Amino acid sequence: MQKNFSYPLIVEDIAAAEKDKATQDFLWGFVREQVEEEATAQGIVDKIKRAGDAGIFFIDSQLGQR
């Protein structure tokens, strides 16, 4: 999985140059959220791989309860 944070970081550089603290905070919050969601998705993929064919329905029912 390729991680490319270049666009938010370029915008963050502009916000820093303009001393726009609100935009900087928003962008870093966005990046943190994306990293968190990527970790969640990777955790789900890992569970599915470990469960194999026999456990896929169990994993599905667990995720359905979220």
C-alpha positions as CSV (number, residue, x, y, z in Angstrom):
1,M,0.0,0.0,0.0
2,Q,1.5,3.3,-1.1
3,K,1.5,6.1,1.4
4,N,1.4,9.5,-0.3
5,F,0.9,12.5,2.0
6,S,2.5,15.0,-0.4
7,Y,-0.7,17.0,-1.2
8,P,-1.7,17.8,2.4
9,L,1.9,18.6,3.3
10,I,2.3,21.0,0.4
11,V,-0.9,22.8,1.4
12,E,0.4,22.7,5.0
13,D,3.6,24.4,3.9
14,I,1.5,27.2,2.3
15,A,-0.6,27.5,5.4
16,A,2.6,27.7,7.5
17,A,4.0,30.4,5.2
18,E,0.7,32.4,5.6
19,K,0.7,31.8,9.3
20,D,-2.7,30.1,9.0
21,K,-2.8,28.1,12.2
22,A,-6.5,26.9,11.7
23,T,-5.7,25.4,8.3
24,Q,-2.5,23.8,9.6
25,D,-4.5,22.2,12.5
26,F,-7.2,21.0,10.2
27,L,-4.8,19.4,7.7
28,W,-2.8,17.6,10.5
29,G,-6.1,16.4,11.9
30,F,-7.0,15.1,8.4
31,V,-3.7,13.3,8.0
32,R,-4.0,11.7,11.5
33,E,-7.5,10.5,10.7
34,Q,-6.4,9.0,7.4
35,V,-3.5,7.2,9.2
36,E,-6.0,5.9,11.8
37,E,-8.5,4.7,9.1
38,E,-5.7,3.0,7.2
39,A,-4.6,1.1,10.3
40,T,-8.2,0.1,11.0
41,A,-8.6,-1.2,7.4
42,Q,-5.3,-3.1,7.6
43,G,-6.4,-4.7,10.9
44,I,-9.5,-5.9,9.2
45,V,-7.5,-7.3,6.3
46,D,-5.2,-9.1,8.7
47,K,-8.1,-10.7,10.6
48,I,-9.6,-11.9,7.3
49,K,-6.3,-13.4,6.3
50,R,-5.9,-15.2,9.6
51,A,-9.5,-16.4,9.7
52,G,-9.3,-18.0,6.3
53,D,-12.2,-19.5,4.5
54,A,-13.6,-21.2,7.6
55,G,-13.7,-18.0,9.7
56,I,-14.8,-15.5,7.2
57,F,-18.4,-15.5,8.3
58,F,-17.4,-15.1,11.9
59,I,-15.3,-12.0,11.0
60,D,-18.2,-10.7,8.9
61,S,-20.6,-11.0,11.8
62,Q,-18.1,-9.3,14.1
63,L,-17.7,-6.4,11.7
64,G,-21.5,-6.2,11.2
65,Q,-21.9,-5.5,15.0
66,R,-19.7,-2.4,14.8
